Amino acid sequence: MRGETAELAALLKHGAEFLKLNLTSVSIASFESYYELLEIRGQSENLTALKGTEEVARLHFLDSIALLNAAHFKGAKVIDIGSGAGFPGVAIRIAEPSVCLTLLDSSRKRISFLSELCDILGFEASIINLRAEEAAHSISFREKFDIAVSRAVARLNVLCELCLPFVRIGGKFIAMKGLDSNEELSEAGGAIESLGAELQDCFDYPIPGTDTIHRAILIKKTAKTPEKYPRRFAKIKNAPL
């Protein structure tokens, strides 16, 4: 494992330089600990399909922290919705320690992993075991965050209804997508407007060391989201905005 973590550290240092980001030695050590836990628990518990230093470093860690170039995260209250194994939220918090992080996931298994991970990394995060459409109606979470992020696999119009209610007016929802998301963007226009937001930007970025380019879709909250949103998930799925 020592050889693997040394390789991981080198990949992260070179990748961060490519992205023009600064990773401290403390951050690198945290990513090494994160990697070790993923290798132990990730595949056996179906947390990630990726394995090995190169895939994890590039397609999980660097992909996640590239968002630091898309928006101002310093000191921000951030919620990662459908956090899974902690991407992008935990990776962002490692690279930018000033972030106040909330991790939201509906799976007890994933929440258990995230709790163990944060204990190992030695930082505080609010870890919430609820469905997004339930948590978004709680006074504790509704319109309380500067930035909501999601790497969840769902159409953009569905993600907007689930995620925008968490964002304060003036804040942002960042959806992680691929370059083939133009159709989703067009499809989601009505949903974005109905939820009190507007499309701000599409930030396209390369994954260091690969030919892959990903896209962060930035949606700015401009008004309160109507109280009826988000609806029950069955309704969202069957009659998307």
C-alpha positions as semicolon CSV with decimal commas, in nm:
position;residue;x (nm);y (nm);z (nm)
1;M;0,000;0,000;0,000
2;R;0,296;0,235;0,063
3;G;0,392;0,223;-0,306
4;E;0,031;0,290;-0,407
5;T;-0,003;0,591;-0,180
6;A;0,326;0,734;-0,309
7;E;0,192;0,698;-0,664
8;L;-0,136;0,856;-0,558
9;A;0,049;1,153;-0,404
10;A;0,245;1,209;-0,726
11;L;-0,069;1,191;-0,940
12;L;-0,249;1,439;-0,716
13;K;0,043;1,684;-0,704
14;H;0,085;1,685;-1,082
15;G;-0,291;1,696;-1,140
16;A;-0,339;1,986;-0,897
17;E;-0,059;2,178;-1,068
18;F;-0,232;2,121;-1,402
19;L;-0,556;2,257;-1,252
20;K;-0,364;2,547;-1,095
21;L;-0,470;2,439;-0,748
22;N;-0,254;2,414;-0,437
23;L;-0,272;2,092;-0,238
24;T;-0,088;2,105;0,094
25;S;0,099;1,810;0,239
26;V;-0,186;1,774;0,489
27;S;-0,440;1,752;0,206
28;I;-0,228;1,494;0,022
29;A;-0,204;1,283;0,338
30;S;-0,584;1,305;0,378
31;F;-0,637;1,189;0,021
32;E;-0,403;0,894;0,091
33;S;-0,614;0,795;0,392
34;Y;-0,929;0,837;0,184
35;Y;-0,786;0,612;-0,086
36;E;-0,689;0,343;0,165
37;L;-1,042;0,328;0,307
38;L;-1,193;0,319;-0,043
39;E;-0,968;0,027;-0,134
40;I;-1,079;-0,160;0,178
41;R;-1,450;-0,081;0,162
42;G;-1,530;0,069;-0,176
43;Q;-1,597;-0,228;-0,401
44;S;-1,711;-0,481;-0,142
45;E;-1,983;-0,238;-0,034
46;N;-2,057;-0,120;-0,390
47;L;-1,945;0,236;-0,315
48;T;-1,738;0,281;-0,629
49;A;-1,665;0,088;-0,946
50;L;-1,324;0,251;-0,980
51;K;-1,016;0,083;-0,840
52;G;-0,644;0,159;-0,831
53;T;-0,447;0,475;-0,778
54;E;-0,477;0,621;-1,127
55;E;-0,853;0,580;-1,166
56;V;-0,931;0,702;-0,814
57;A;-0,686;0,994;-0,828
58;R;-0,799;1,121;-1,166
59;L;-1,167;1,027;-1,194
60;H;-1,267;1,077;-0,831
61;F;-1,030;1,312;-0,650
62;L;-0,912;1,545;-0,928
63;D;-1,253;1,547;-1,096
64;S;-1,405;1,662;-0,767
65;I;-1,154;1,932;-0,673
66;A;-1,166;2,080;-1,025
67;L;-1,492;2,240;-0,906
68;L;-1,281;2,477;-0,695
69;N;-1,206;2,657;-1,023
70;A;-1,576;2,684;-1,108
71;A;-1,701;2,875;-0,802
72;H;-1,586;3,046;-0,483
73;F;-1,583;2,775;-0,215
74;K;-1,366;2,945;0,047
75;G;-1,566;2,969;0,370
76;A;-1,883;2,849;0,196
77;K;-2,162;2,639;0,344
78;V;-2,174;2,345;0,103
79;I;-2,415;2,052;0,078
80;D;-2,331;1,746;-0,130
81;I;-2,659;1,584;-0,232
82;G;-2,651;1,211;-0,297
83;S;-2,295;1,207;-0,168
84;G;-2,234;0,833;-0,208
85;A;-1,869;0,767;-0,129
86;G;-1,807;1,139;-0,072
87;F;-1,767;1,281;-0,420
88;P;-1,737;1,565;-0,472
89;G;-1,805;1,697;-0,119
90;V;-1,536;1,528;0,092
91;A;-1,269;1,582;-0,173
92;I;-1,357;1,953;-0,190
93;R;-1,340;1,979;0,190
94;I;-0,995;1,816;0,192
95;A;-0,863;2,059;-0,069
96;E;-1,039;2,364;0,082
97;P;-1,054;2,315;0,462
98;S;-1,255;2,636;0,518
99;V;-1,565;2,473;0,366
100;C;-1,850;2,399;0,609
101;L;-1,969;2,066;0,471
102;T;-2,298;1,877;0,487
103;L;-2,324;1,532;0,329
104;L;-2,670;1,403;0,241
105;D;-2,749;1,048;0,132
106;S;-3,049;0,818;0,165
107;S;-2,843;0,499;0,214
108;R;-2,750;0,392;0,567
109;K;-2,454;0,196;0,428
110;R;-2,313;0,501;0,253
111;I;-2,378;0,722;0,555
112;S;-2,189;0,472;0,773
113;F;-1,895;0,489;0,532
114;L;-1,901;0,870;0,528
115;S;-1,908;0,886;0,909
116;E;-1,610;0,652;0,935
117;L;-1,427;0,847;0,664
118;C;-1,474;1,183;0,835
119;D;-1,357;1,034;1,166
120;I;-1,042;0,902;0,998
121;L;-0,978;1,235;0,825
122;G;-1,035;1,420;1,152
123;F;-1,276;1,684;1,037
124;E;-1,633;1,771;1,121
125;A;-1,915;1,744;0,871
126;S;-2,290;1,721;0,912
127;I;-2,389;1,377;0,780
128;I;-2,760;1,341;0,707
129;N;-2,939;1,014;0,632
130;L;-3,248;1,139;0,448
131;R;-3,386;1,151;0,098
132;A;-3,329;1,487;-0,066
133;E;-3,699;1,551;-0,127
134;E;-3,763;1,505;0,246
135;A;-3,466;1,703;0,379
136;A;-3,541;1,996;0,146
137;H;-3,867;2,064;0,332
138;S;-3,691;2,085;0,670
139;I;-3,637;2,434;0,810
140;S;-3,287;2,318;0,909
141;F;-3,180;2,272;0,547
142;R;-3,410;2,466;0,318
143;E;-3,233;2,760;0,150
144;K;-2,948;2,741;0,404
145;F;-2,650;2,672;0,175
146;D;-2,420;2,888;-0,036
147;I;-2,348;2,600;-0,273
148;A;-2,518;2,268;-0,343
149;V;-2,322;2,014;-0,545
150;S;-2,429;1,683;-0,693
151;R;-2,261;1,414;-0,894
152;A;-2,574;1,202;-0,887
153;V;-2,681;1,022;-1,204
154;A;-3,015;1,184;-1,287
155;R;-3,150;1,416;-1,554
156;L;-3,076;1,782;-1,487
157;N;-3,441;1,882;-1,450
158;V;-3,480;1,617;-1,178
159;L;-3,159;1,724;-1,001
160;C;-3,269;2,088;-1,006
161;E;-3,594;2,010;-0,827
162;L;-3,411;1,801;-0,567
163;C;-3,118;2,038;-0,511
164;L;-3,219;2,401;-0,568
165;P;-3,449;2,415;-0,261
166;F;-3,136;2,379;-0,042
167;V;-2,966;2,688;-0,192
168;R;-3,001;3,038;-0,049
169;I;-3,092;3,326;-0,278
170;G;-2,770;3,433;-0,445
171;G;-2,615;3,089;-0,398
172;K;-2,541;2,824;-0,660
173;F;-2,628;2,469;-0,751
174;I;-2,345;2,292;-0,936
175;A;-2,437;1,978;-1,129
176;M;-2,150;1,759;-1,250
177;K;-2,217;1,641;-1,604
178;G;-2,045;1,546;-1,928
179;L;-2,006;1,746;-2,247
180;D;-2,308;1,563;-2,387
181;S;-2,542;1,753;-2,153
182;N;-2,674;2,011;-2,401
183;E;-3,002;1,826;-2,442
184;E;-3,047;1,810;-2,065
185;L;-2,976;2,183;-2,039
186;S;-3,245;2,264;-2,293
187;E;-3,487;2,024;-2,126
188;A;-3,426;2,177;-1,780
189;G;-3,487;2,541;-1,876
190;G;-3,847;2,547;-1,753
191;A;-3,758;2,366;-1,429
192;I;-3,476;2,610;-1,352
193;E;-3,709;2,908;-1,395
194;S;-3,995;2,749;-1,197
195;L;-3,761;2,676;-0,906
196;G;-3,641;3,037;-0,876
197;A;-3,309;3,015;-1,056
198;E;-3,123;3,087;-1,378
199;L;-2,843;2,923;-1,571
200;Q;-2,522;3,107;-1,491
201;D;-2,248;2,920;-1,672
202;C;-2,114;2,591;-1,806
203;F;-1,761;2,529;-1,683
204;D;-1,586;2,268;-1,897
205;Y;-1,265;2,123;-1,757
206;P;-1,018;1,850;-1,852
207;I;-0,940;1,563;-1,618
208;P;-0,559;1,581;-1,578
209;G;-0,375;1,298;-1,750
210;T;-0,677;1,191;-1,958
211;D;-0,855;1,290;-2,277
212;T;-1,178;1,334;-2,079
213;I;-1,351;1,670;-2,042
214;H;-1,628;1,712;-1,787
215;R;-1,875;1,992;-1,734
216;A;-1,993;2,173;-1,423
217;I;-2,331;2,337;-1,481
218;L;-2,368;2,642;-1,255
219;I;-2,723;2,748;-1,172
220;K;-2,775;3,063;-0,966
221;K;-3,063;3,096;-0,719
222;T;-3,244;3,425;-0,783
223;A;-3,567;3,385;-0,584
224;K;-3,726;3,162;-0,324
225;T;-3,823;2,819;-0,445
226;P;-4,202;2,770;-0,419
227;E;-4,290;2,569;-0,109
228;K;-4,447;2,286;-0,310
229;Y;-4,105;2,187;-0,443
230;P;-3,955;1,935;-0,426
231;R;-4,248;1,703;-0,478
232;R;-4,251;1,336;-0,382
233;F;-3,994;1,147;-0,586
234;A;-4,255;0,935;-0,766
235;K;-4,416;1,257;-0,888
236;I;-4,081;1,406;-0,988
237;K;-3,994;1,091;-1,182
238;N;-4,331;1,049;-1,352
239;A;-4,398;1,416;-1,425
240;P;-4,064;1,602;-1,431
241;L;-4,071;1,981;-1,458
